[in-house]
Amino acid sequence: MALFVVPLPLALAAGCAPVAGLHDDGRARNVTAPLALWADRTPAPRVRDEDPGDQRAVPGLARVPSGDMKDTDPAAVVRADFAADDGRPPRPDTVRSPVLHDLTDDGKPDLISAVDLDGRTSLLRVYSVRNQVVTRVLAMRAVLAGVELAAGHLAVREPTKDPRYVSVTDYVWDGSRMGLWDLTLDDYRTPQNPLPTTPSGAPSPEASA
């Protein structure tokens, strides 16, 4: 008597186990170049008042023959500058302690001042003596998460939507004006933790980056 053997399907013969590591994710997304929207529209050039490095003589102040901001009254400089803007000098309690530091690389300190407009926004301004005239060389409105000075650079730290990071806008004197040097992201710092570190005391990989 003859025996008839019926071949089993391959999946049954293998115990119904699929091939390891292989699966179907569906149709792959096509890789295309970014789509530029409204490519025919460009913004108008920056107006003069929007340029943080725009220089302006502060009216109503005496000339400074020494060319040194140490020989000026910081409070009077700030009052005169704000009065020239809108006629209203800031309240004394909103003006932060003035800082003297050479940013214009002439060997003489410049005046760095900040005025708090509300609980969040401040106006940061830098003054220098140019040709014996007190001159505003930087003015910007910012949310000051920190301001740092290093090697002639003025770095302004502002919060981002991610609480772990701040944006850093770096300004430096280019020989004739305070110009934008760099825009970066950095770890958020506090006075209690100025630089995040690992338990061993070495900077964390995020801080190093």
Disulfide bonds with the S-S distance in Angstrom:
none
